């Protein structure tokens, strides 16, 4: 059976950690190791920091930090293009 590709966490990623009775949300502060031995340090909303194995099935990625930065950069370009077209019309 082929294995599922491993998810590589990055600093700044928003994650959730599922517990038996609740869910905790946090941000990846530090990444240790790579591949199957990767661990991440997560700072949760309450300020606590914990080390978690990246292979832990309770740890899920919610949002990538790099994706959000790229989206804002694309939006900035779109705004600049509209502003240029408006100034040309006048």
Residue pairs with C-beta under 8 A, 6 or more apart in sequence:
6 35
6 36
6 38
6 54
6 55
7 54
7 61
8 34
8 38
8 54
9 15
9 28
9 31
9 38
9 40
9 54
9 61
10 28
10 31
10 64
10 65
10 66
11 28
11 29
11 30
11 31
11 65
12 27
12 28
12 65
12 66
13 27
13 28
13 61
13 62
13 63
13 64
13 65
14 25
14 26
14 27
14 28
14 61
14 62
14 63
14 65
15 25
15 26
15 27
15 28
15 40
15 42
15 59
15 60
15 61
15 62
16 23
16 24
16 25
16 26
16 59
16 60
16 62
17 23
17 24
17 25
17 26
17 42
17 44
17 52
17 58
17 59
17 60
18 58
18 60
19 58
24 44
24 45
24 46
25 44
25 45
25 62
26 42
26 43
26 44
26 45
27 42
27 43
28 40
28 41
28 42
29 41
29 42
29 43
29 49
30 40
30 41
31 38
31 39
31 40
31 41
32 38
32 39
32 40
32 41
32 51
33 39
36 55
38 53
38 54
38 55
39 51
39 52
39 53
39 54
40 51
40 52
40 54
40 59
41 49
41 50
41 51
41 52
42 49
42 50
42 51
42 52
42 59
43 49
44 50
52 59
53 59
